[in-house]
């Protein structure tokens, strides 16, 4: 019977994926690109920076009215999970800038 491996295909040897290390140059490149995205559409980021904490404060004040302080920790934990979802528009702006499209309706 033929020997077969799901990841490597037919044969005896399993090819291992190449792992690339992250250097300081990679980190500075990421920060430079992030700053470029911010300055391209600063209103989007400032809106997120303002709205996200304000919603958290409103939820905390709302909890004060019902005297449910024991639920504050789970509420804050769940609210923190919404951060990546709230950042989706920012990811889309970065993706479009990477592809060379700067306007929302622009097509290539």
C-alpha positions in Angstrom: 0.0 0.0 0.0 1.3 3.5 -0.8 2.4 5.7 2.0 0.6 9.0 2.0 0.6 11.9 4.4 -2.2 14.5 4.4 0.0 17.6 4.7 3.0 16.6 2.6 1.4 14.4 0.0 2.9 11.1 -1.2 6.3 10.3 0.2 8.2 9.8 3.5 9.3 13.4 4.3 7.1 16.0 5.9 8.1 19.5 4.8 8.1 21.8 7.8 6.9 25.4 7.3 9.5 28.2 7.3 9.3 30.3 10.5 10.4 33.9 10.0 11.6 35.8 13.1 10.5 39.4 13.8 13.2 42.0 14.0 13.2 45.6 15.2 13.1 46.7 11.6 9.8 44.9 11.2 8.4 46.7 14.2 9.4 50.1 13.0 7.9 49.3 9.6 4.6 48.4 11.2 4.6 51.6 13.3 5.4 53.7 10.2 2.6 52.1 8.2 0.2 52.5 11.0 1.1 56.2 11.4 0.6 56.6 7.6 -2.9 55.0 7.8 -3.8 57.3 10.7 -2.8 60.5 8.9 -4.6 59.4 5.8 -8.0 59.2 7.6 -7.5 60.7 11.1 -11.2 61.3 11.6 -12.0 57.6 11.6 -9.5 56.8 14.3 -10.4 59.8 16.4 -14.1 58.8 16.2 -13.2 55.2 17.4 -10.9 56.6 20.1 -13.7 58.8 21.4 -16.7 56.5 21.0 -15.3 53.3 22.4 -14.3 54.7 25.8 -17.5 56.8 26.0 -19.6 53.6 25.6 -17.6 51.9 28.3 -18.2 54.8 30.7 -21.9 54.8 29.9 -22.1 51.1 30.6 -20.3 51.6 33.9 -22.6 54.5 35.0 -25.6 52.5 33.9 -24.5 49.7 36.2 -24.1 52.1 39.1 -27.9 52.9 38.8 -28.8 49.2 39.2 -26.2 48.5 42.0 -24.7 45.6 40.0 -21.0 46.2 40.7 -20.3 42.4 40.8 -21.1 42.3 37.1 -18.7 45.1 36.2 -15.7 42.7 35.6 -17.6 40.4 33.2 -19.1 43.5 31.4 -15.7 45.1 30.9 -14.2 41.7 29.8 -17.0 41.3 27.2 -16.8 44.9 26.1 -13.0 44.4 25.5 -13.9 41.6 23.2 -15.8 44.0 21.0 -12.6 46.1 20.3 -11.5 44.0 17.3 -15.0 44.2 15.9 -15.0 48.0 16.3 -11.7 48.1 14.6 -12.9 46.4 11.4 -13.5 49.6 9.5 -9.9 50.6 10.3 -8.6 47.3 9.0 -10.6 47.9 5.8 -9.0 51.4 5.4 -5.6 49.9 5.8 -6.4 47.1 3.4 -7.6 49.5 0.7 -4.6 51.7 1.2 -2.3 48.7 0.7 -4.1 47.8 -2.5 -3.7 51.4 -3.8 -7.3 52.4 -3.4 -7.8 55.5 -1.3 -11.5 56.3 -1.8 -14.3 54.0 -0.6 -16.0 53.7 -4.0 -12.7 53.4 -6.0 -12.4 50.2 -8.1 -9.4 48.7 -9.8 
